[in-house]
Amino acid sequence: MKSKKKIKKKYFNNNFTSITTGYINMTNHGYAFVNIEGFQKDIFIPKNKTNRALEGDLVKIKLNKKNRHRKGIKIEGEVLKIIKRKNKKFIGILKINLHLNSKYGSVIVYNNSIHVDIFIPIPINNIKKYHNNDKVLVKIISWPKELKNPLGKIIKIFGKSGEYQTEIDSLLEQYGISYKFSKKIENEAKKIYLKKNLNKNNIRKDMRSINTFTIDPLNAKDFDDALSIRKLNNDIWEIGIHISDVSFYVKEGSLLDKEAYLRSTSIYFIGKVIPMLPKILSNDLCSLTPKKDRLSFSYIFNINNKGKILNNWFGKTIIQSNRKFTYEEVQKIIENKKGDFYEEIYTLFLFSKILTNKRLKNGSIYLDKDEIKFHLDEKNNPISLRLEKNNDAHRLIEEFMLLANRKISEFVSLNCNGSPSNKIFIYRIHDKPDFQKIFLLKKIIEPLGYFLDFNNLKNSINFLLKKIKGKSEQNMIENLILRSMSKAKYSTKNIGHYGLSFFYYTHFTSPIRRYSDIIAHRLLHYYLINNNNYHNNNNDKTYKLKKIEFYEKQSQYCSYKERLAIDAEREFIKYIQIKYIQKFLGKEFYGIITGFTDWSIYIDLLLFQTEGMVRLRDIKEDYYILNSNEYSIIGKEKRKIYHLGDKVKVKIIDINMEKKKIILSWIENK
């Protein structure tokens, strides 16, 4: 990093040419800022000097000579040339107008990627093809100097804005997510399916005679994992955690493997799944369906009644699930203490409680958020919602999957020949939280009567989570805790998992829907068949470095695709929430204040678990201004203060489907 003195000399001496380049950040108002690498201030670009630049473009700019040498003021410039457009394609809503007996349209883009509408000349012979309020993909083809708006061409029509399939298709386009598999991929999957090679030789341990079952959501079709259990004597049980052996069918380097890697994850929209693998594999051959022989990669261990694991075994197996259970069915068996496989299920439940208590004692953070579930009608319109809480059945499965992921990671890292630092493996890592974010969390919750102890942070967070259970501010504080945490990711460089308090952890238990788990399967299998050695020629440092680089690149890509999938899923949930809330226009609800700006208040509607906004100027009971701490507002006359977390009453007065915004009015709160 250059010193300020050198930077100043570079940009302000008499020999300095005022032409430079940088990336432009547009505002909704039309003016912009350009960030110049190594420069202490962004360059301000007035509205009339942006020269048709768009958000993120690489531009050549000229600094304004009049204020180049002045200190303490913003430095102005103008865009001379667009070197490279960041985007030429945009998704927006088509608006068609009738003008001089010919039709033309404009596409309104509702995100921050472009600050102007795109003008669309619509040929007369294509008029019937387009409809007002269609959601479309448009490409900018030119931007004449004499026009305020660029000219574009519609290259894809998704359908009427706000409709279920339209929103899915446009989201997939926006995030660059593949939907359909090519014929080549489907044919390769079909060939694998028709072979149905179960490899029933001595390589696999035969577990088909042991009671085995799956526990999944009601509408699940891809069953990654199954549990088996049998009693060995009065004190010892054998438990098997069986994971679909996807890597046996999806060979590294095949077309199917390359496609799975490109997708990296299945995506779960409400009412629809975009699978990582073709359905003939994900829902059939690789799925651990009941009454069928299935190949699995298993972790099998003996455990005594006190929850002490006595030994471990990892390897390839063949299983047959006796039955598929739903979470609801297992929960009833646990509560009523009767039903199919009662002894096995209740024993697993008791062991899961022991595992949970050990994990919490070791410092694992126990964040157990409610999940929003929608019921859709036959046209995929949301007709009801519920908040689904994790029950004992959910926690049973979660605990055994956590155990398998931890034990497999420990096995590779500690039990294979060589030191842990020499191992190549894919870890699921989670860094410590950012201190500034935790400090901000502390400042926000203190006025609500809650505290955090920085010296014992994990236990303090767990105590806070218990204390807010059932309180109106629970959802807000849980979201604040989540935002204060680092994002978990994949890496070959292990730093441990902060949130779980595991030093060794991986993802192994969902290979049908996560490519990271396929990588873990392949690496574990490699170590097992090579007698725990990394490579027969372990001294070949060049080879090892190349493999580390290869797996680290795959890890980073899986992390990137995971974030894209999460963002897409959240955006779709927001769309469903907004569509559902439309029917409640004019109704009053209670909410929790979750944020303030200079001009608005954000409120989490308790019934819907989604945010709406009230403009400060629309509050009639007083004139409110933002306090300097930015965590409260105060009335100018009555001096009443509202804090983050306060419960208030509001009315839903408007819904903006495209911006996914809920506009609220303030009901006077006494």
TIKOLFI-800456 format. One record per residue (C-alpha): x, y, z. Coordinates in steps of 0.05 Angstrom, whole numbers, padded with zeros to 5 digits, always signed. Each point is the difference from the previous one (the first is absolute). Example, Ala and Ser with C-alpha at 12.3 -4.5 7.8 and 13.67 -1.06 7.14 Angstrom:
% residues 2
+00246-00090+00156
+00027+00069-00013
//
This chain:
% residues 670
+00000+00000+00000
+00029+00068-00020
+00006+00054+00052
-00048+00059-00003
+00059+00046-00016
+00018-00042-00062
-00072-00005-00022
-00008+00075+00007
+00062+00012-00042
-00023-00049-00052
-00068+00032-00009
+00012+00074+00013
+00069+00022-00025
+00006+00042-00063
+00023-00057-00043
-00062-00041+00017
-00047-00017-00057
-00072+00003+00023
-00021-00060-00041
-00009-00065+00038
-00043-00062+00004
-00044-00034+00051
-00065-00036+00014
-00063+00042+00005
-00053-00005+00054
-00066+00031-00022
-00054+00026+00047
-00075-00002-00010
+00002+00075-00010
+00046-00005-00061
+00064+00028+00028
+00059-00047+00014
+00067-00013+00033
+00062-00031-00029
+00048-00039+00043
+00073+00009-00020
+00049-00052+00027
+00048+00031+00049
-00039+00065+00004
-00027+00025+00067
-00066+00027-00026
-00052-00023-00051
-00008+00047-00059
-00069+00032-00003
-00033-00001-00069
-00058+00049-00009
-00064-00026-00032
+00014+00034-00067
+00071-00026-00003
-00011-00075+00005
+00001-00008-00076
-00048-00059-00003
+00040-00042+00050
-00035-00054+00040
+00013-00031+00068
+00066-00037+00004
+00027+00022-00068
+00074+00011-00008
+00006+00072-00023
+00052+00052-00021
-00011+00065+00037
+00028+00070+00000
+00009+00038+00065
-00029+00070+00005
+00058+00050-00001
-00038+00051+00041
+00000-00041+00063
+00058-00047-00010
+00046+00038+00047
-00052+00018+00053
+00002-00036+00066
-00059-00024+00042
-00051-00002-00056
-00025-00054-00046
+00040-00008-00064
-00042+00003-00063
+00011-00034-00066
-00035-00019-00064
-00004-00066-00038
+00036+00004-00067
-00008-00071-00023
-00029-00067+00021
+00057-00049-00005
-00039-00062+00019
-00073-00010+00018
-00012-00043+00061
-00069-00021-00024
-00036+00005-00066
-00058-00046+00019
-00053+00019+00052
-00064-00030+00026
-00059+00047+00008
-00073+00014-00013
-00025+00018-00068
-00046+00061-00005
-00034+00009-00067
-00030+00067-00022
-00042+00018-00061
+00031+00059-00038
-00015+00025-00071
-00033-00066-00019
+00064-00040+00014
+00021-00036+00062
+00062+00012+00040
+00020-00021+00069
+00048+00010+00056
+00030-00050+00048
+00003+00022+00073
+00055-00034+00040
-00016+00000+00074
+00068-00016+00029
+00061+00045+00006
+00036-00027-00061
-00026+00055-00045
-00028+00069+00016
-00039+00013-00064
-00056-00035-00038
+00018-00036-00065
-00038+00023-00062
-00026-00057-00044
-00023+00012-00072
-00051-00055-00012
-00009-00020-00074
-00073+00000-00021
+00004-00073-00021
+00021-00019+00071
-00054+00039+00037
-00040-00062+00018
+00062-00032+00029
+00008+00051+00056
-00047+00018+00057
-00001+00056+00050
+00032-00021+00067
+00038-00058-00031
+00065-00015+00036
+00054-00002-00052
+00075-00006-00012
+00024+00059-00041
+00067+00015-00032
+00026+00071-00012
+00018+00006-00073
+00017+00075-00003
-00005+00066+00036
-00001+00059-00048
+00028+00064+00029
-00065+00038-00013
-00041-00048+00042
-00006-00001+00076
-00015-00075-00001
+00036-00059-00032
-00033-00041-00056
-00010-00073+00013
-00024-00065-00030
-00043-00051+00036
+00035-00067-00003
-00044-00041+00047
-00070+00005+00028
-00011-00034+00067
-00075+00014+00006
-00045+00045+00039
+00035+00033+00058
-00019-00028+00068
-00020-00069-00024
+00034-00060+00033
+00036-00030-00061
+00019+00069-00026
+00035+00017+00066
+00037-00067+00002
+00023+00005-00073
+00023+00072+00008
+00037-00016+00065
+00036-00058-00034
+00021+00047-00056
+00021+00055+00048
+00045-00047+00040
+00025-00039-00060
-00029-00065+00026
-00010-00059-00047
-00070-00030+00001
-00006-00055-00053
+00053-00053-00012
+00025-00009-00071
-00017-00063-00038
+00072-00024+00006
-00004+00005+00076
-00068-00033+00004
+00025-00057-00045
+00062-00011+00043
-00044-00002+00063
-00047-00049-00035
+00058-00047-00018
+00023+00000+00073
-00071-00014+00023
-00009-00058-00049
+00065-00034+00023
-00022+00003+00073
+00066-00029+00020
-00007-00014+00075
+00070-00028+00007
-00025-00057+00044
+00069-00029+00014
+00043-00003+00062
+00023+00072-00008
-00064+00024+00033
-00024-00016+00069
-00070-00029-00005
-00046+00036+00049
-00067-00021-00031
-00021-00044+00058
+00004+00057+00051
-00059+00045+00015
+00010+00063-00040
-00044+00061-00016
+00000+00070-00027
-00030+00062+00034
-00016+00059-00046
-00050+00055-00014
-00068-00022-00025
+00011+00022-00073
+00073-00026-00005
+00018-00041-00061
+00075-00005+00005
+00022-00039+00061
+00074+00012+00013
+00006-00033+00069
-00026-00058+00040
+00011-00026+00071
+00008-00072+00022
+00002-00024+00072
+00005-00067+00035
+00011-00020+00072
+00065-00040+00011
-00010-00011+00075
-00033+00034+00060
+00050+00057-00002
+00024+00007-00072
-00036+00020-00064
+00026+00001-00071
-00022+00061-00040
+00010+00010-00074
-00004+00067-00036
-00008-00018-00073
+00009+00052-00055
-00018-00011-00073
+00063-00022-00039
-00009+00051-00055
+00074+00000-00018
-00006-00073-00020
-00047+00020-00057
+00026+00070-00016
+00071-00013-00023
+00050+00056+00005
+00011+00035-00067
-00064-00027-00032
-00051+00046-00034
-00047-00012+00059
+00055+00018+00049
+00017+00064-00037
-00073+00020-00001
-00008-00015+00075
+00061+00042+00015
-00026+00058-00042
-00065-00001+00039
+00034-00018+00066
-00065-00002+00039
-00074-00015-00007
-00044+00061+00009
-00063-00004+00041
-00054+00050-00020
-00067-00005+00035
-00038-00053-00040
+00058-00016-00048
+00069-00030+00002
+00056+00015-00050
+00042-00064+00010
+00075-00006-00006
-00008-00069-00032
-00052-00026-00049
-00063-00026+00034
+00012-00071-00024
+00060+00000+00047
-00020+00050+00055
-00070-00026+00010
+00011-00073-00018
+00066-00037-00007
+00040+00041+00051
-00059+00012+00047
-00003-00047+00060
-00072-00020-00014
-00032-00055+00043
-00002-00074-00020
+00055+00009-00052
+00074-00018+00002
+00041+00063+00001
+00074+00016+00001
+00025+00043+00056
+00063+00028+00032
-00007-00012+00074
+00026+00020+00068
-00014-00057+00049
+00016+00003+00074
-00014-00034+00067
-00025+00044+00056
-00015-00017+00073
-00061+00023+00040
+00039+00060+00026
+00011+00026-00071
+00073-00018-00004
+00022-00021-00070
+00042-00063+00007
+00025-00011-00072
-00009+00027-00071
-00004-00031-00069
-00004+00036-00067
-00013-00034-00066
-00044-00020-00058
-00064-00038+00016
-00064-00026-00031
-00064+00014+00039
-00075-00007-00006
-00044+00050+00036
-00059-00033+00035
-00041+00063+00000
+00000+00074-00015
-00025+00043+00058
-00020+00073-00001
+00023+00046+00056
-00072+00005+00024
-00007-00076+00005
+00064-00007+00040
-00020+00057+00046
-00065-00036+00017
+00038-00064+00014
+00047+00037+00047
-00057+00036+00035
-00048-00059+00005
+00055-00052+00013
-00031-00049-00049
-00002-00015-00074
+00042-00034-00054
+00073-00010+00020
-00016+00034+00067
+00059-00030+00038
+00050+00018-00055
-00027+00071-00010
-00005+00016+00074
+00071-00027+00012
+00027+00044-00056
-00038+00059+00030
+00032-00011+00069
+00069-00005-00031
-00013+00064-00040
-00015+00037+00064
+00066-00023+00031
+00037+00022-00063
-00035+00068+00001
+00017+00012+00073
+00073-00018-00012
+00003+00047-00059
-00030+00058+00039
+00046-00013+00058
+00059+00006-00048
-00024+00069-00021
-00044-00013-00061
-00049+00058-00014
-00072-00024+00001
-00037+00043-00050
-00067-00034-00013
-00040+00048-00044
-00072-00012-00021
-00008-00014-00074
-00055+00031-00043
-00042-00052-00037
-00052+00018-00053
-00057-00042-00027
-00012+00011-00074
-00064-00013-00039
-00003-00037-00067
+00022+00064-00036
+00059+00009+00047
-00031+00060+00036
+00015+00004+00075
-00063-00012+00040
+00027-00009+00070
+00064+00003+00040
+00026-00029+00064
+00063+00008+00042
+00031-00069+00006
+00041-00013+00062
+00054-00053+00002
-00025-00058+00042
+00035-00060+00031
-00003-00038-00066
+00036+00056-00037
+00052+00004+00055
+00010-00076-00001
+00019+00000-00073
+00041+00064+00006
+00042-00027+00057
+00018-00065-00035
+00018+00037-00065
+00044+00048+00040
+00033-00060+00032
+00015-00034-00067
+00027+00064-00030
+00046+00011+00061
+00024-00071+00007
+00017-00008-00074
+00039+00065+00001
+00037-00022+00063
+00015-00068-00031
+00032+00029-00062
+00038+00054+00038
+00024-00039+00060
+00000-00075-00016
+00030-00001-00070
+00076-00003-00005
+00035+00067+00005
-00015+00063+00038
-00068+00036-00007
+00035+00058-00036
+00021-00048-00055
-00071-00025-00014
-00040+00021-00061
-00073+00002+00019
-00060+00046-00009
-00020+00032+00066
-00062+00039+00019
+00031+00059+00037
-00031+00057+00040
+00042+00059+00024
-00007+00039+00064
-00051+00057-00003
+00022+00071-00016
+00010+00038+00066
-00032+00063-00028
-00064-00038-00018
-00003-00033+00069
+00011+00068+00033
-00057+00029-00042
-00045-00058+00021
+00017+00014+00072
-00019+00073-00007
-00066-00016-00033
-00024-00051+00050
+00020+00036+00064
-00059+00049-00001
-00045-00062-00004
+00030-00028+00064
+00048-00051-00030
+00075-00004+00006
+00060-00035-00031
+00064-00020+00035
+00059+00006-00047
+00043-00043+00045
-00047-00059-00007
-00034+00016-00065
-00028-00067-00022
-00032-00016+00067
-00026+00071+00003
-00032-00006-00069
-00032-00067+00020
-00027+00032+00064
-00028+00058-00041
-00033-00048-00049
-00034-00036+00058
-00023+00066+00031
-00033+00027-00063
-00038-00065-00014
-00073+00016-00011
+00011+00075+00006
-00025+00047-00055
+00071+00024-00013
+00026-00072-00010
+00002+00001-00076
+00034+00068-00003
+00055-00020+00049
+00011-00067-00032
+00009+00035-00067
+00049+00049+00032
+00040-00058+00028
+00002-00034-00068
+00024+00065-00033
+00055+00008+00051
+00027-00069-00016
+00050-00016-00056
-00025-00040-00059
+00018-00073+00000
+00036-00024-00062
+00041-00057-00030
+00076-00002+00000
+00059-00048+00000
+00031+00046+00053
-00032-00021+00066
-00012+00053+00054
-00057-00037+00034
-00073+00016+00007
-00013+00055+00050
-00075-00007+00005
+00001-00075+00012
+00064+00001+00041
+00028-00057-00043
+00073+00006-00021
-00011-00054-00054
-00063+00004-00040
-00022-00014-00072
-00063-00010-00041
-00010-00073-00017
-00073-00015+00012
-00036+00031-00061
+00035-00021-00064
-00064-00001-00041
-00008+00075+00009
+00071+00026+00016
+00062-00010-00043
+00045+00016+00060
-00024-00066+00031
+00019-00038-00063
+00070+00028+00006
+00003-00023+00073
-00024-00070-00021
+00053-00007-00053
+00056+00023+00046
-00021-00046+00057
-00006-00059-00048
+00069+00015-00028
+00031-00001+00070
-00036-00065+00018
+00022-00039-00062
+00072+00027+00004
+00010-00021+00072
-00010+00070+00026
+00058+00028-00041
-00010+00064-00039
+00037-00024-00061
+00045-00059-00016
+00053+00051-00016
-00012+00047+00058
+00067+00034-00011
-00022+00029-00066
-00010+00072+00025
-00018+00028-00069
-00056-00051-00008
-00026+00015+00070
+00000+00075-00011
-00039-00009-00064
-00052-00043+00035
-00006+00050+00058
-00010+00055-00051
-00052-00042-00037
-00041-00016+00062
+00005+00071+00028
-00026+00027-00066
-00058-00050+00004
-00013+00020+00073
-00003+00074-00017
-00047-00013-00058
-00046-00042+00043
-00002+00056+00051
-00016+00051-00054
-00056-00043-00029
-00028-00012+00069
-00006+00075+00013
-00034+00010-00068
-00050-00055+00017
-00014+00029+00069
-00012+00069-00030
-00046-00027-00054
-00040-00041+00050
-00007+00060+00047
-00022+00044-00057
-00053-00050-00020
-00025-00007+00072
-00006+00076+00001
-00042-00003-00063
-00046-00053+00030
-00006+00040+00064
-00018+00064-00038
-00051-00037-00043
-00032-00030+00062
-00002+00066+00037
-00037+00034-00058
-00066-00029+00025
+00009+00038+00066
+00002+00070-00029
-00034+00048+00048
+00007-00047+00060
+00035+00018+00065
+00055-00043+00031
+00052+00003+00055
+00073+00004-00017
+00069+00010+00029
+00044+00060-00018
+00063-00029-00033
+00034+00061-00031
+00001+00075-00011
+00024+00047-00054
-00005+00076-00002
-00068-00006-00034
-00030-00068+00017
-00011-00056+00050
+00005-00074-00017
-00049-00045+00035
+00000-00076+00003
-00073-00022-00005
-00006-00054+00053
-00052-00042-00035
+00038-00003-00066
+00073+00005+00023
+00016+00051-00054
+00016+00074+00001
-00042+00060-00021
+00016+00074+00001
-00032+00062+00030
+00022+00069-00022
+00017+00045+00059
-00037+00058-00033
-00064-00042-00001
-00002-00008+00076
-00054+00048+00023
+00008-00004+00075
+00064+00041+00000
+00059+00022-00043
+00053-00053+00011
+00074+00005-00014
+00056-00051+00003
+00041+00001+00064
+00075+00007-00008
+00011-00073+00021
-00043-00022-00059
-00036-00052+00044
-00060+00043+00019
-00044+00057-00022
-00026+00057+00043
-00062+00044-00008
+00014+00074-00005
-00058+00023+00043
-00021-00058+00045
+00072-00026+00006
-00025-00072-00005
+00055-00049-00019
-00006-00064-00041
+00057-00050+00002
+00020-00059-00041
-00041-00060+00024
-00061+00041+00022
-00067-00031-00018
-00045+00046-00040
-00066-00003-00039
-00002+00014-00075
-00045-00006-00060
+00019-00029-00068
-00017+00055-00051
+00039-00020-00063
+00039-00057-00031
+00053+00008-00054
+00009-00069-00030
+00060+00017-00043
+00039+00036+00053
-00025-00051+00051
-00018+00055+00048
-00056+00006+00050
-00023+00071+00016
-00031+00009+00069
-00036+00056+00036
+00010+00014+00073
-00057-00013+00049
+00008+00047+00060
+00035-00040+00054
-00015+00023+00071
//
